[in-house]
Amino acid sequence: MKNKDKKLEKLQKEVEEIEAKLGNRKLADSELKILFAHADKKKAEIEEIEKKRGKEMETLEFSLLLEEDYLEALRKIYKERLKGTKIGSYRKPRHFVEAINQRKALKREERTLFSNIKEDALTNEIKIPPIIGVSLTRSERKLTNCFSIMLQQRSNTYDDKAKDYYSGDNKNPRLVKYGEKVTAPIPELKFTHFELTKAYTGKENPSGKEMQIVENILNGLLSKTFLIEREVIYKDKKTKEDIKYMFRGHEPLIIMGERIDKSDENRDKTQDLIIALNPLFVLQIRNFYVTYPMDIDQRIEEAYGSKNVPDAIYTFIDYLASLRGVTRNYTHEIYKSNLYKKISEKWLKESRLKMLEERTLKAIEVAQKIELLESWEEVDGATGEKKYIFKTNKTWIKENK
C-alpha cells in the first residue's frame, strides 16, 4: 500500500506542475474533449477490470488509475497548447484594426465633440491637430496582440448569444451598449507579470530583465488615452436597412487592477493582475473581424530580419489580412496611389515616392515570407495609373486539429 501511496503522491505532484504551466485560463472545447475522451475510456477499462474480478476496485487503486489518466490527458493538452502557439489563430475586430491603421486628423468642426479638449485648443489655430485613432509603438502593438491572443484562448468563443462571449476571464461582464441593438462586453484577463512576459517573449522562462521591459511597456500603455471613433452598423430585421451609429470618445485601451497586500519581492512572479480591456477589443467580433496566426509577430520579425519592424509593414499585412477575412476573396486590386496613402499619407503628401516604393516592396517581401501573399503583379489600370494585383494564400491560417 505504501508504494501505491507514494506513486499517487508522485502523480499528484506532476499534475500540479502541469496545471501551473497551463495557468489559470479555462480549458478550450478541444481540450475538454481530450479530458472527456480519456475519462470515458478509463471508465470503460475500470468497469471491465471489475467485471472480471467480480468485485469493485479498492479506493486507492481506483484513485491511482484515475490520476494516471488525468495526468496523461493534461500532458496531451499541454503539448497541444505549446503547438497551438504556432498553429492556432485568433480574431481581432475590424473596428480595432482600422483604429490602429486608419488614423486621421480631427477636423476643426468636430473638436467640440470631445469635452476633454481644452477650450483654448478650440479657439486657437492648432499646428498639430489631435488624431483620431490608436497610435501604438511597436512594443505596444505586440502587447495588445498578446491580449487578443489570451482573450481568444480564455473566452467562450462558440456561443455568440451568451453574455460571456469573448469576455476572457470575466464570466459575468458588464455590457456596453452601442445604439439600440449592438452590445459588447468589457473583457477581463487575469495573469501574473511572469505569465504576461512569457506570452510577449514566447519564452518558457523569460529573464528578470525581460519582465521589467514588458512591465515598462504595460505601464506606458496604461498612461495613454486615445481619441477613438467607431462606426457601428447592423441590419434592421423589419426594413432590411442598415442602421448606423457613430461613437467617439477619449479613452484608454486598458485599465489595470492588482493586489496590493503582497510584498514587493514576490510581486513580479506571483501577483495576479487584472486587465480590463476596452470593448474595442471585441466590438462586433462575431461578424466583422480579421484572423491572424497565433505567431504573427514572430513571423513578421523573422521575415523582416529585425524586431524593429516599421508601421508600414504592419499596415500592409493588416490590409491584406482584412480583405481576405471579410470577403473570402483572395485576389485584391488597388491603385498604387491608394496603397501609398494607406502606408503613409504623410509621405504621399510630401511626394516621397521613392521611400514609399521601397517600403511597399519590403512589405510585399515580408508578406510573401510569412506566407500571407502568394503572388503579386503591377499592371496598368483603366485610368492609366499603375495598380497592384495581390493574390493571398487560402491556407495562411492553419487551425489545430
N, C-alpha and C positions, 0 to 999 in steps of 0.2 A: 504493500500500500504506500510505503514511503516513496518508492521510486515513481509511482504514479502521481503522488502529490508534487514531487519535485518537477516532473515533466509538465504537469499542469501549470505550475508556477512559472516555469520557463516559457511556456507558450503564451501565458498571460502577459509576461514582460515584453515579448516580441510584439504582441498585439498592441500594447500601449505605445511602443516605439513607432510602429507604422501609423497608428491613429494620430500621433503627434505630428508625423511628417505630412499626413493628409490635411492637417489643420482643422479649422472649425467650419469650413464650408460644407454645405449639405451635399448629400450624395445625389448625383445626376440619375436620370431614369436608367441609363445604360448600366450604371454602377449598381443600382438597386436590383436590376435584372440578374447581375452576376451573383449578388448575395442570395436572392431568392432561388436561383437555379442550383446553387451549391447546397442551400438548406433543404430543398426538395429532394435532391439526390441523396444527401446524407440521411435524411429521414427514412427514405426507402431502404437504404442499406441497414440502418439500425433495426427497422421492422423485420427485415429478412433474417438478421442475426438472432433476434429474439424469437422468431418463429422456429428456427432450427433448434434453439436451446430449450424452447418450451417454457421460458420464463422471461420476466423483464430484466433489463440490464441494470447493474448496480449504478447508483448515482454518480460515483467518481468516474467510472468508465464511460458513462453517458456524457458527463461534462467534458471529459478528455476528448472524446470523438467530436463533440460539437465545437470545442475550442480549436481543434486542429482544422476543422472545416472552415471555421470563421477566419482563421489566420490565412489559410490558403486563398480564400476569397479576397481578403484585404491585400495580400501580395499581388494578386492579379489586378485589382483596382489601382493600386499604387503604380504598377508597371504601366498600365494604360494611361494614367494621368501624366507620367513622365513622357510617354509617347505623344500624348494629346497636346503638350505644349508646342509640338512641331506640326501636328497633323490636323488638329481641330480648327474651328473657325468661330468668329464672334461677330456680333452686329453692332453697328453704330447708327443712330438715326440720321437721316439726311439733313434734318434741322441742324444737328451738331456739326456734321461735316461741312455744310455750307457756311455756318457761322465762323468756322476757322478759315475757310479758303475764299470766301466772298466778302471780305471786309470792305467797307466803303466809308467815305467821309459823311458825317452827319450834316444834312442840309440845314442852312440857317433857319428856315421856317419851321423845321422840325424840332429845334432845340428846346422850345418851351414844353415839349412833351416830357422832358426829364427834369423833374423838380429839384434834383440834387446838383444841377449845373448852376454855378453861381450867376447872380444877376448881371454882374459886370461882363461875364462871358457872353451874355445875350445882347448886350448893348454896344459892345466894342468889337472892332474887327479882330478876328482870331487868325493868326498866321498859320497855326497848325490846328485844324478843326478836330473835334472829337471823332473817334472812329466807331462805327457800328460793327460789331463782330468780336470774335475771340482771338486775340493776338497772343500766341504762346511761343515760348522759346522751344528749342529742340528738346530739351530735357523735360519741359512741362508737357509737351505733346506726347512724349513717350510715357510719362507718368499717367496722363489721362487715358492712354491706351491700356495701361495696366488696370486702371479702374474699370474700363469697359470689359476687359477680359474676365476679371474677377466677378463682375456683375453677370456675365454670361454663365460662368461656372456655378455661381451660387444661387441663381434665381430659378423660380418656376418660369420656364420658357416655353411651355407647351399649352397651358390653359390660359388663353388670352382673355377669357371672361372673368378670371379670378382677380381679386383685389391685389394679390401679391405678384402679379405678372411683371417680370423684370424689376423686382423690388429688392434684390440682393438678400442680405441677412435680416431684413425687416419684414416679418410676415404679416404685419398689420400696418402698412404705411399710410401716411396722410396723403390724400389725393389733391392735386392742384387742378382746377377746372379751367379749360380754355374754350370759351364760348359755351354753347348750350349742350354740346354732345361729347366733346373731347376732354378726357382727363388723363393725367399722368401721375404716377407715384413719385414721392421723394425717396429714392433708394438709399439704403444704408449698407455700408460694408464695415465689418469688424475684423481687425487683424492686428498683429504686433508690428513694430518697426522692422523686426527681423524678417517677418513674412513679406512685408512690402518690398524690402530690399531684394529678397530672393526673386520676387516677381519682376522687379525692374532690371536686375542684372542677369537673370536667367541662371544664376549660380546656386548650388545647393547650400554652400557655406560661404556667403559673402563676408568680406573683411569689415572690421570696425570703421575703416576709412570710407568704404562704400556705403555703409549705413549712414554715416554722417553726411555724405554727399546727397543721398536720397532724402534725408530729413531736411536738408537745406532747400532742396527743390520743392518739397512739400510745403515748407514754411513760406517760400516765395509765392507759390500758387495761392496759399491761404490769404496772403496780403493783398491780392488783386481783386478788382471788380471790373466788369465789362459791360458796355452798352450792348445788350443782346436784343436782336429783333427776330421774331419767328412768325411766319405766316402759317396758320393752321387751316387746313381745308378738309371738309367732309361733305358727303353727298346727302342731300335731303331725301329721305325714303319716299315721301309723297310726290314731290315735284321733280325728283331726279336731278335737281340743280346742285351745283357746287356752292356750298356755304363757306365763306372765307372770313377769317378774323386775323387781325394783325396785333401782335403783342410786343411791346417794347419795355425794357427796364434796365436799370443799372444794378447788376447783381454779381455775386461771386459764383464760381463754378463749384466750389466745395466749401463746407464748413466742417470743423473737427471738434469732437469731444474726446476726452481722455480721463482716466482715473488719475487722481492727484494725491492718493494716500499711499503711494509706493515710494520706496527710497530711490534716489537718483541712480545708484549703481545698478539697480535691477530694471530700470525703466526701459532701456532700448530693446532688450530681448524679450521681456515678459509682459510689457504693458499693452493692454488692449486699447487700440484706437477705434473710434467710431467716426467714420467719414460719411456725412450726409451729402449726397450728390445733387446737383441742380437737376430738375426734371428734364432739362435739355438732353441729358444722357439717355433718356428713354422715350421722349415725346414721339408718339405715333410710330414706335419701333416695330409694330406688327406689320404695317403695310409700306412704310417709307423708310427704308434702311439700306445701308451699304455693308457688305460682308467682306471680312478680311481673314487671312490665315492668322492663327494664334502667334506665329513667329514673324509677323510682318516687319517689325522694327529691326530684328536681327537680319532678316533677308536684305532689307534696304541698305543697312550699314555695310554688310559684306559686299553687296553689289557695287556700292559707291566707293568702297575702299577706305572708309573713314567713318567715325561716329559723328563728325561734323557735317551732316547732310543739310544742304540748303533747302529753304522753304519751297523753292520751285520744284524740287524733286517730289516732295510730299504732295504738292498741289497737283502735279501731273498724275501721280499714282491715284490720288483720290478722284480725279476727274475720270480716269478710265474705269476705276472700280465702281464709281457711282452709276455710270451709264450702263454697265453690264448688269448691275444689280437690279435696276429698276425696269429696264425694257426687256431683259433677257435677249437683247440683240447684241451680238458680239462683233459687229462691224460698225465703226463710228467715223463720221466725216466732220471735219471742222476747218474753216478757213484759217490760214496762218495768222492773220491779224487777231482773230478771235482767241486763238490759243495763246498768242503772246500776251493778250490782255489778261487772260486767266493767270498766266505765270507771273507777270509783273506789269500792272497797268502803269506804274511809275516809270519803269524803263521804256515802255512804249511811248509815253508822252514825251520822254526825253530823247526819243529816237535812238536809243542804244540797241540798235538792231543786231549788231554783231554779238553783243553779250547775250541777247535773247536767243539768238540762233544756237550759240554754244551751249547755253543752259538747257535749251529744248532738246538738243541732240544727246546731251548727257542724261537727261530724264528718260528719253526713249531707250537709251542703252541700259539704264538701271531697270526699267520696266521689263525689258526682254530678259535680263539676267534673273529677275525674280519670277519669271515665267508667267507674268500677267499679260504681256504683249507678245503675241505670236508673230505678227508681221506688220509692216507699215510701208507706205509709199507716199511720195509727194507728187501731186498732179496739178494740172491747170483746172480751175473751177469755171463755172459758167460765166462768171463776171470777168474772167481773165486773171483773177488773183489766184495765187497758189493755195492749195489746200492739202491737208493731210488726210489719209485714209488709214485708220488703225483697226487691226483685227486682233481681238483679245482671245485669250485661251479659255476654252469652255471648262477645262478641268483644273483651273487655277486653285479652286477651293477643294481640298481633299479632306473629306469627313472621316472620322473614326468609324470603323465597322462594329 
